[in-house]
């Protein structure tokens, strides 16, 4: 039952993804004006993400509100970093070859898709029953691990900032 429900949510997610590129461009308008000096380096952020995943593993259904708050904070940090990658692509667009642009755009699409899958699990965490808590929590953790790995690869692909890569 839970799996069928999640499949329905993923189908809905795919439909929503058609709107993400426009939203990403609008969000990027403001993200392009931010500097990376205002945010911690990627290594620090990844350590925080890892800490969150470890903490989530220990949360029980009775601690759902704390788990959801921590997951939200982690998703917000991931959104900030994805927006930075989008901004970097916009700034470097004219300097990149067509092939490099296409590769980076595909990478960003993949990141957004994976990020939205994590958000679906986050939503399920907020509304899950106590009996479904373990399954939903593990779904969030697993999908987040995939996103985090992809993000590390993307960060390396997008720049020459050795001091910021994990």
PyMOL commands that place a pseudoatom at each C-alpha (Angstrom):
pseudoatom trace, name=CA, resn=UNK, resi=1, chain=A, elem=C, hetatm=0, pos=[0.000, 0.000, 0.000]
pseudoatom trace, name=CA, resn=UNK, resi=2, chain=A, elem=C, hetatm=0, pos=[2.756, 2.427, 0.955]
pseudoatom trace, name=CA, resn=UNK, resi=3, chain=A, elem=C, hetatm=0, pos=[4.737, 1.546, -2.163]
pseudoatom trace, name=CA, resn=UNK, resi=4, chain=A, elem=C, hetatm=0, pos=[1.713, 2.123, -4.401]
pseudoatom trace, name=CA, resn=UNK, resi=5, chain=A, elem=C, hetatm=0, pos=[1.085, 5.460, -2.701]
pseudoatom trace, name=CA, resn=UNK, resi=6, chain=A, elem=C, hetatm=0, pos=[4.696, 6.486, -3.239]
pseudoatom trace, name=CA, resn=UNK, resi=7, chain=A, elem=C, hetatm=0, pos=[4.518, 5.460, -6.919]
pseudoatom trace, name=CA, resn=UNK, resi=8, chain=A, elem=C, hetatm=0, pos=[1.520, 7.768, -7.322]
pseudoatom trace, name=CA, resn=UNK, resi=9, chain=A, elem=C, hetatm=0, pos=[3.448, 10.593, -5.673]
pseudoatom trace, name=CA, resn=UNK, resi=10, chain=A, elem=C, hetatm=0, pos=[6.419, 9.998, -7.963]
pseudoatom trace, name=CA, resn=UNK, resi=11, chain=A, elem=C, hetatm=0, pos=[4.142, 10.156, -11.022]
pseudoatom trace, name=CA, resn=UNK, resi=12, chain=A, elem=C, hetatm=0, pos=[2.803, 13.460, -9.738]
pseudoatom trace, name=CA, resn=UNK, resi=13, chain=A, elem=C, hetatm=0, pos=[6.375, 14.590, -9.228]
pseudoatom trace, name=CA, resn=UNK, resi=14, chain=A, elem=C, hetatm=0, pos=[7.238, 13.832, -12.852]
pseudoatom trace, name=CA, resn=UNK, resi=15, chain=A, elem=C, hetatm=0, pos=[4.342, 16.035, -13.962]
pseudoatom trace, name=CA, resn=UNK, resi=16, chain=A, elem=C, hetatm=0, pos=[5.541, 18.811, -11.679]
pseudoatom trace, name=CA, resn=UNK, resi=17, chain=A, elem=C, hetatm=0, pos=[9.056, 18.561, -13.061]
pseudoatom trace, name=CA, resn=UNK, resi=18, chain=A, elem=C, hetatm=0, pos=[7.827, 20.110, -16.264]
pseudoatom trace, name=CA, resn=UNK, resi=19, chain=A, elem=C, hetatm=0, pos=[7.434, 23.351, -14.298]
pseudoatom trace, name=CA, resn=UNK, resi=20, chain=A, elem=C, hetatm=0, pos=[10.830, 23.177, -12.516]
pseudoatom trace, name=CA, resn=UNK, resi=21, chain=A, elem=C, hetatm=0, pos=[12.951, 24.772, -15.278]
pseudoatom trace, name=CA, resn=UNK, resi=22, chain=A, elem=C, hetatm=0, pos=[10.880, 27.962, -15.190]
pseudoatom trace, name=CA, resn=UNK, resi=23, chain=A, elem=C, hetatm=0, pos=[10.959, 28.043, -11.409]
pseudoatom trace, name=CA, resn=UNK, resi=24, chain=A, elem=C, hetatm=0, pos=[14.713, 27.428, -11.453]
pseudoatom trace, name=CA, resn=UNK, resi=25, chain=A, elem=C, hetatm=0, pos=[15.286, 30.379, -13.755]
pseudoatom trace, name=CA, resn=UNK, resi=26, chain=A, elem=C, hetatm=0, pos=[13.203, 32.635, -11.525]
pseudoatom trace, name=CA, resn=UNK, resi=27, chain=A, elem=C, hetatm=0, pos=[14.974, 31.400, -8.381]
pseudoatom trace, name=CA, resn=UNK, resi=28, chain=A, elem=C, hetatm=0, pos=[18.298, 31.863, -10.129]
pseudoatom trace, name=CA, resn=UNK, resi=29, chain=A, elem=C, hetatm=0, pos=[17.615, 35.551, -10.634]
pseudoatom trace, name=CA, resn=UNK, resi=30, chain=A, elem=C, hetatm=0, pos=[18.069, 36.097, -6.918]
pseudoatom trace, name=CA, resn=UNK, resi=31, chain=A, elem=C, hetatm=0, pos=[20.652, 33.375, -6.413]
pseudoatom trace, name=CA, resn=UNK, resi=32, chain=A, elem=C, hetatm=0, pos=[22.979, 35.008, -8.928]
pseudoatom trace, name=CA, resn=UNK, resi=33, chain=A, elem=C, hetatm=0, pos=[23.221, 38.059, -6.701]
pseudoatom trace, name=CA, resn=UNK, resi=34, chain=A, elem=C, hetatm=0, pos=[24.485, 36.087, -3.699]
pseudoatom trace, name=CA, resn=UNK, resi=35, chain=A, elem=C, hetatm=0, pos=[28.124, 35.442, -3.035]
pseudoatom trace, name=CA, resn=UNK, resi=36, chain=A, elem=C, hetatm=0, pos=[29.551, 32.159, -1.891]
pseudoatom trace, name=CA, resn=UNK, resi=37, chain=A, elem=C, hetatm=0, pos=[31.339, 34.043, 0.894]
pseudoatom trace, name=CA, resn=UNK, resi=38, chain=A, elem=C, hetatm=0, pos=[27.977, 34.174, 2.688]
pseudoatom trace, name=CA, resn=UNK, resi=39, chain=A, elem=C, hetatm=0, pos=[27.745, 30.387, 2.826]
pseudoatom trace, name=CA, resn=UNK, resi=40, chain=A, elem=C, hetatm=0, pos=[29.970, 27.757, 4.423]
pseudoatom trace, name=CA, resn=UNK, resi=41, chain=A, elem=C, hetatm=0, pos=[32.326, 25.756, 2.213]
pseudoatom trace, name=CA, resn=UNK, resi=42, chain=A, elem=C, hetatm=0, pos=[31.055, 22.556, 0.645]
pseudoatom trace, name=CA, resn=UNK, resi=43, chain=A, elem=C, hetatm=0, pos=[33.075, 20.339, 2.956]
pseudoatom trace, name=CA, resn=UNK, resi=44, chain=A, elem=C, hetatm=0, pos=[31.374, 21.865, 5.977]
pseudoatom trace, name=CA, resn=UNK, resi=45, chain=A, elem=C, hetatm=0, pos=[27.934, 21.584, 4.390]
pseudoatom trace, name=CA, resn=UNK, resi=46, chain=A, elem=C, hetatm=0, pos=[28.530, 17.924, 3.474]
pseudoatom trace, name=CA, resn=UNK, resi=47, chain=A, elem=C, hetatm=0, pos=[29.575, 17.190, 7.056]
pseudoatom trace, name=CA, resn=UNK, resi=48, chain=A, elem=C, hetatm=0, pos=[26.329, 18.793, 8.242]
pseudoatom trace, name=CA, resn=UNK, resi=49, chain=A, elem=C, hetatm=0, pos=[24.368, 16.700, 5.721]
pseudoatom trace, name=CA, resn=UNK, resi=50, chain=A, elem=C, hetatm=0, pos=[26.087, 13.522, 6.943]
pseudoatom trace, name=CA, resn=UNK, resi=51, chain=A, elem=C, hetatm=0, pos=[25.348, 14.489, 10.548]
pseudoatom trace, name=CA, resn=UNK, resi=52, chain=A, elem=C, hetatm=0, pos=[21.694, 14.983, 9.656]
pseudoatom trace, name=CA, resn=UNK, resi=53, chain=A, elem=C, hetatm=0, pos=[21.442, 11.563, 8.020]
pseudoatom trace, name=CA, resn=UNK, resi=54, chain=A, elem=C, hetatm=0, pos=[23.055, 9.939, 11.050]
pseudoatom trace, name=CA, resn=UNK, resi=55, chain=A, elem=C, hetatm=0, pos=[20.696, 11.803, 13.381]
pseudoatom trace, name=CA, resn=UNK, resi=56, chain=A, elem=C, hetatm=0, pos=[17.650, 10.845, 11.295]
pseudoatom trace, name=CA, resn=UNK, resi=57, chain=A, elem=C, hetatm=0, pos=[18.515, 7.181, 11.631]
pseudoatom trace, name=CA, resn=UNK, resi=58, chain=A, elem=C, hetatm=0, pos=[17.961, 7.468, 15.376]
pseudoatom trace, name=CA, resn=UNK, resi=59, chain=A, elem=C, hetatm=0, pos=[14.682, 9.374, 15.325]
pseudoatom trace, name=CA, resn=UNK, resi=60, chain=A, elem=C, hetatm=0, pos=[11.567, 7.449, 16.288]
pseudoatom trace, name=CA, resn=UNK, resi=61, chain=A, elem=C, hetatm=0, pos=[8.030, 8.154, 15.111]
pseudoatom trace, name=CA, resn=UNK, resi=62, chain=A, elem=C, hetatm=0, pos=[7.481, 10.029, 18.379]
pseudoatom trace, name=CA, resn=UNK, resi=63, chain=A, elem=C, hetatm=0, pos=[10.324, 12.366, 17.387]
pseudoatom trace, name=CA, resn=UNK, resi=64, chain=A, elem=C, hetatm=0, pos=[8.901, 13.043, 13.934]
pseudoatom trace, name=CA, resn=UNK, resi=65, chain=A, elem=C, hetatm=0, pos=[8.688, 16.839, 14.350]
pseudoatom trace, name=CA, resn=UNK, resi=66, chain=A, elem=C, hetatm=0, pos=[12.378, 17.082, 15.220]
pseudoatom trace, name=CA, resn=UNK, resi=67, chain=A, elem=C, hetatm=0, pos=[13.296, 14.774, 12.327]
pseudoatom trace, name=CA, resn=UNK, resi=68, chain=A, elem=C, hetatm=0, pos=[11.189, 16.767, 9.874]
pseudoatom trace, name=CA, resn=UNK, resi=69, chain=A, elem=C, hetatm=0, pos=[12.719, 20.066, 11.030]
pseudoatom trace, name=CA, resn=UNK, resi=70, chain=A, elem=C, hetatm=0, pos=[16.229, 18.677, 10.614]
pseudoatom trace, name=CA, resn=UNK, resi=71, chain=A, elem=C, hetatm=0, pos=[15.413, 17.237, 7.188]
pseudoatom trace, name=CA, resn=UNK, resi=72, chain=A, elem=C, hetatm=0, pos=[13.963, 20.598, 6.088]
pseudoatom trace, name=CA, resn=UNK, resi=73, chain=A, elem=C, hetatm=0, pos=[17.108, 22.415, 7.157]
pseudoatom trace, name=CA, resn=UNK, resi=74, chain=A, elem=C, hetatm=0, pos=[19.211, 19.961, 5.160]
pseudoatom trace, name=CA, resn=UNK, resi=75, chain=A, elem=C, hetatm=0, pos=[17.009, 20.322, 2.070]
pseudoatom trace, name=CA, resn=UNK, resi=76, chain=A, elem=C, hetatm=0, pos=[17.278, 24.102, 2.301]
pseudoatom trace, name=CA, resn=UNK, resi=77, chain=A, elem=C, hetatm=0, pos=[21.081, 23.854, 2.399]
pseudoatom trace, name=CA, resn=UNK, resi=78, chain=A, elem=C, hetatm=0, pos=[21.008, 21.576, -0.644]
pseudoatom trace, name=CA, resn=UNK, resi=79, chain=A, elem=C, hetatm=0, pos=[18.741, 24.035, -2.480]
pseudoatom trace, name=CA, resn=UNK, resi=80, chain=A, elem=C, hetatm=0, pos=[21.204, 26.844, -1.781]
pseudoatom trace, name=CA, resn=UNK, resi=81, chain=A, elem=C, hetatm=0, pos=[24.068, 24.828, -3.211]
pseudoatom trace, name=CA, resn=UNK, resi=82, chain=A, elem=C, hetatm=0, pos=[22.105, 23.800, -6.306]
pseudoatom trace, name=CA, resn=UNK, resi=83, chain=A, elem=C, hetatm=0, pos=[21.214, 27.460, -6.879]
pseudoatom trace, name=CA, resn=UNK, resi=84, chain=A, elem=C, hetatm=0, pos=[24.929, 28.281, -6.647]
pseudoatom trace, name=CA, resn=UNK, resi=85, chain=A, elem=C, hetatm=0, pos=[25.672, 25.709, -9.351]
pseudoatom trace, name=CA, resn=UNK, resi=86, chain=A, elem=C, hetatm=0, pos=[22.934, 27.175, -11.533]
pseudoatom trace, name=CA, resn=UNK, resi=87, chain=A, elem=C, hetatm=0, pos=[24.369, 30.636, -11.001]
pseudoatom trace, name=CA, resn=UNK, resi=88, chain=A, elem=C, hetatm=0, pos=[27.851, 29.424, -11.864]
pseudoatom trace, name=CA, resn=UNK, resi=89, chain=A, elem=C, hetatm=0, pos=[26.549, 27.904, -15.106]
pseudoatom trace, name=CA, resn=UNK, resi=90, chain=A, elem=C, hetatm=0, pos=[24.828, 31.167, -16.050]
pseudoatom trace, name=CA, resn=UNK, resi=91, chain=A, elem=C, hetatm=0, pos=[27.997, 33.140, -15.350]
pseudoatom trace, name=CA, resn=UNK, resi=92, chain=A, elem=C, hetatm=0, pos=[30.247, 30.758, -17.311]
pseudoatom trace, name=CA, resn=UNK, resi=93, chain=A, elem=C, hetatm=0, pos=[27.773, 29.988, -20.081]
pseudoatom trace, name=CA, resn=UNK, resi=94, chain=A, elem=C, hetatm=0, pos=[29.519, 32.050, -22.776]
pseudoatom trace, name=CA, resn=UNK, resi=95, chain=A, elem=C, hetatm=0, pos=[32.934, 30.628, -21.863]
pseudoatom trace, name=CA, resn=UNK, resi=96, chain=A, elem=C, hetatm=0, pos=[31.869, 26.984, -22.121]
pseudoatom trace, name=CA, resn=UNK, resi=97, chain=A, elem=C, hetatm=0, pos=[31.766, 24.817, -25.205]
pseudoatom trace, name=CA, resn=UNK, resi=98, chain=A, elem=C, hetatm=0, pos=[28.355, 23.662, -26.336]
pseudoatom trace, name=CA, resn=UNK, resi=99, chain=A, elem=C, hetatm=0, pos=[29.174, 20.155, -25.158]
pseudoatom trace, name=CA, resn=UNK, resi=100, chain=A, elem=C, hetatm=0, pos=[30.219, 21.353, -21.683]
pseudoatom trace, name=CA, resn=UNK, resi=101, chain=A, elem=C, hetatm=0, pos=[27.054, 23.476, -21.404]
pseudoatom trace, name=CA, resn=UNK, resi=102, chain=A, elem=C, hetatm=0, pos=[24.861, 20.543, -22.362]
pseudoatom trace, name=CA, resn=UNK, resi=103, chain=A, elem=C, hetatm=0, pos=[26.632, 18.289, -19.867]
pseudoatom trace, name=CA, resn=UNK, resi=104, chain=A, elem=C, hetatm=0, pos=[26.241, 20.773, -17.041]
pseudoatom trace, name=CA, resn=UNK, resi=105, chain=A, elem=C, hetatm=0, pos=[22.605, 21.463, -17.908]
pseudoatom trace, name=CA, resn=UNK, resi=106, chain=A, elem=C, hetatm=0, pos=[21.902, 17.713, -17.882]
pseudoatom trace, name=CA, resn=UNK, resi=107, chain=A, elem=C, hetatm=0, pos=[23.674, 17.427, -14.529]
pseudoatom trace, name=CA, resn=UNK, resi=108, chain=A, elem=C, hetatm=0, pos=[21.505, 20.204, -13.096]
pseudoatom trace, name=CA, resn=UNK, resi=109, chain=A, elem=C, hetatm=0, pos=[18.350, 18.542, -14.413]
pseudoatom trace, name=CA, resn=UNK, resi=110, chain=A, elem=C, hetatm=0, pos=[19.403, 15.307, -12.724]
pseudoatom trace, name=CA, resn=UNK, resi=111, chain=A, elem=C, hetatm=0, pos=[20.119, 17.128, -9.458]
pseudoatom trace, name=CA, resn=UNK, resi=112, chain=A, elem=C, hetatm=0, pos=[16.730, 18.834, -9.515]
pseudoatom trace, name=CA, resn=UNK, resi=113, chain=A, elem=C, hetatm=0, pos=[14.984, 15.538, -10.254]
pseudoatom trace, name=CA, resn=UNK, resi=114, chain=A, elem=C, hetatm=0, pos=[16.786, 13.803, -7.413]
pseudoatom trace, name=CA, resn=UNK, resi=115, chain=A, elem=C, hetatm=0, pos=[16.185, 16.758, -5.096]
pseudoatom trace, name=CA, resn=UNK, resi=116, chain=A, elem=C, hetatm=0, pos=[12.473, 16.578, -5.835]
pseudoatom trace, name=CA, resn=UNK, resi=117, chain=A, elem=C, hetatm=0, pos=[12.461, 12.861, -5.034]
pseudoatom trace, name=CA, resn=UNK, resi=118, chain=A, elem=C, hetatm=0, pos=[14.028, 13.647, -1.663]
pseudoatom trace, name=CA, resn=UNK, resi=119, chain=A, elem=C, hetatm=0, pos=[11.358, 16.306, -1.158]
pseudoatom trace, name=CA, resn=UNK, resi=120, chain=A, elem=C, hetatm=0, pos=[8.656, 13.705, -1.841]
pseudoatom trace, name=CA, resn=UNK, resi=121, chain=A, elem=C, hetatm=0, pos=[10.079, 11.514, 0.910]
pseudoatom trace, name=CA, resn=UNK, resi=122, chain=A, elem=C, hetatm=0, pos=[10.306, 14.585, 3.140]
pseudoatom trace, name=CA, resn=UNK, resi=123, chain=A, elem=C, hetatm=0, pos=[6.602, 15.200, 2.559]
pseudoatom trace, name=CA, resn=UNK, resi=124, chain=A, elem=C, hetatm=0, pos=[5.883, 11.572, 3.353]
pseudoatom trace, name=CA, resn=UNK, resi=125, chain=A, elem=C, hetatm=0, pos=[7.862, 11.926, 6.600]
pseudoatom trace, name=CA, resn=UNK, resi=126, chain=A, elem=C, hetatm=0, pos=[5.660, 14.831, 7.636]
pseudoatom trace, name=CA, resn=UNK, resi=127, chain=A, elem=C, hetatm=0, pos=[2.467, 12.849, 7.136]
pseudoatom trace, name=CA, resn=UNK, resi=128, chain=A, elem=C, hetatm=0, pos=[3.427, 9.231, 7.770]
pseudoatom trace, name=CA, resn=UNK, resi=129, chain=A, elem=C, hetatm=0, pos=[1.768, 7.053, 10.342]
pseudoatom trace, name=CA, resn=UNK, resi=130, chain=A, elem=C, hetatm=0, pos=[3.793, 5.625, 13.195]
pseudoatom trace, name=CA, resn=UNK, resi=131, chain=A, elem=C, hetatm=0, pos=[3.687, 2.194, 11.543]
pseudoatom trace, name=CA, resn=UNK, resi=132, chain=A, elem=C, hetatm=0, pos=[5.095, 3.575, 8.261]
pseudoatom trace, name=CA, resn=UNK, resi=133, chain=A, elem=C, hetatm=0, pos=[7.717, 5.774, 9.924]
pseudoatom trace, name=CA, resn=UNK, resi=134, chain=A, elem=C, hetatm=0, pos=[10.669, 3.406, 9.513]
pseudoatom trace, name=CA, resn=UNK, resi=135, chain=A, elem=C, hetatm=0, pos=[9.997, 2.816, 5.821]
pseudoatom trace, name=CA, resn=UNK, resi=136, chain=A, elem=C, hetatm=0, pos=[9.461, 6.483, 5.034]
pseudoatom trace, name=CA, resn=UNK, resi=137, chain=A, elem=C, hetatm=0, pos=[12.474, 7.603, 7.049]
pseudoatom trace, name=CA, resn=UNK, resi=138, chain=A, elem=C, hetatm=0, pos=[14.694, 5.066, 5.264]
pseudoatom trace, name=CA, resn=UNK, resi=139, chain=A, elem=C, hetatm=0, pos=[13.284, 6.181, 1.898]
pseudoatom trace, name=CA, resn=UNK, resi=140, chain=A, elem=C, hetatm=0, pos=[14.279, 9.751, 2.699]
pseudoatom trace, name=CA, resn=UNK, resi=141, chain=A, elem=C, hetatm=0, pos=[17.762, 8.697, 3.797]
pseudoatom trace, name=CA, resn=UNK, resi=142, chain=A, elem=C, hetatm=0, pos=[18.338, 6.500, 0.732]
pseudoatom trace, name=CA, resn=UNK, resi=143, chain=A, elem=C, hetatm=0, pos=[17.142, 9.119, -1.754]
pseudoatom trace, name=CA, resn=UNK, resi=144, chain=A, elem=C, hetatm=0, pos=[19.155, 11.777, 0.046]
pseudoatom trace, name=CA, resn=UNK, resi=145, chain=A, elem=C, hetatm=0, pos=[22.316, 9.654, -0.185]
pseudoatom trace, name=CA, resn=UNK, resi=146, chain=A, elem=C, hetatm=0, pos=[21.841, 9.401, -3.967]
pseudoatom trace, name=CA, resn=UNK, resi=147, chain=A, elem=C, hetatm=0, pos=[21.348, 13.170, -4.208]
pseudoatom trace, name=CA, resn=UNK, resi=148, chain=A, elem=C, hetatm=0, pos=[24.371, 13.903, -2.050]
pseudoatom trace, name=CA, resn=UNK, resi=149, chain=A, elem=C, hetatm=0, pos=[26.628, 11.664, -4.168]
pseudoatom trace, name=CA, resn=UNK, resi=150, chain=A, elem=C, hetatm=0, pos=[25.359, 13.251, -7.377]
pseudoatom trace, name=CA, resn=UNK, resi=151, chain=A, elem=C, hetatm=0, pos=[25.844, 16.682, -5.916]
pseudoatom trace, name=CA, resn=UNK, resi=152, chain=A, elem=C, hetatm=0, pos=[29.489, 15.967, -5.069]
pseudoatom trace, name=CA, resn=UNK, resi=153, chain=A, elem=C, hetatm=0, pos=[30.123, 14.845, -8.637]
pseudoatom trace, name=CA, resn=UNK, resi=154, chain=A, elem=C, hetatm=0, pos=[28.323, 17.903, -10.011]
pseudoatom trace, name=CA, resn=UNK, resi=155, chain=A, elem=C, hetatm=0, pos=[30.278, 20.287, -7.801]
pseudoatom trace, name=CA, resn=UNK, resi=156, chain=A, elem=C, hetatm=0, pos=[33.528, 18.824, -9.157]
pseudoatom trace, name=CA, resn=UNK, resi=157, chain=A, elem=C, hetatm=0, pos=[32.230, 19.049, -12.721]
pseudoatom trace, name=CA, resn=UNK, resi=158, chain=A, elem=C, hetatm=0, pos=[31.196, 22.684, -12.374]
pseudoatom trace, name=CA, resn=UNK, resi=159, chain=A, elem=C, hetatm=0, pos=[34.338, 24.296, -11.245]
pseudoatom trace, name=CA, resn=UNK, resi=160, chain=A, elem=C, hetatm=0, pos=[37.918, 24.618, -10.414]
pseudoatom trace, name=CA, resn=UNK, resi=161, chain=A, elem=C, hetatm=0, pos=[37.340, 25.364, -6.732]
pseudoatom trace, name=CA, resn=UNK, resi=162, chain=A, elem=C, hetatm=0, pos=[39.484, 22.648, -5.139]
pseudoatom trace, name=CA, resn=UNK, resi=163, chain=A, elem=C, hetatm=0, pos=[39.154, 24.328, -1.774]
pseudoatom trace, name=CA, resn=UNK, resi=164, chain=A, elem=C, hetatm=0, pos=[35.374, 23.884, -1.907]
pseudoatom trace, name=CA, resn=UNK, resi=165, chain=A, elem=C, hetatm=0, pos=[35.137, 20.301, -3.102]
pseudoatom trace, name=CA, resn=UNK, resi=166, chain=A, elem=C, hetatm=0, pos=[34.728, 17.524, -0.568]
for i in range(1, 166): cmd.bond("trace and resi %d" % i, "trace and resi %d" % (i + 1))
show_as sticks, trace
zoom trace
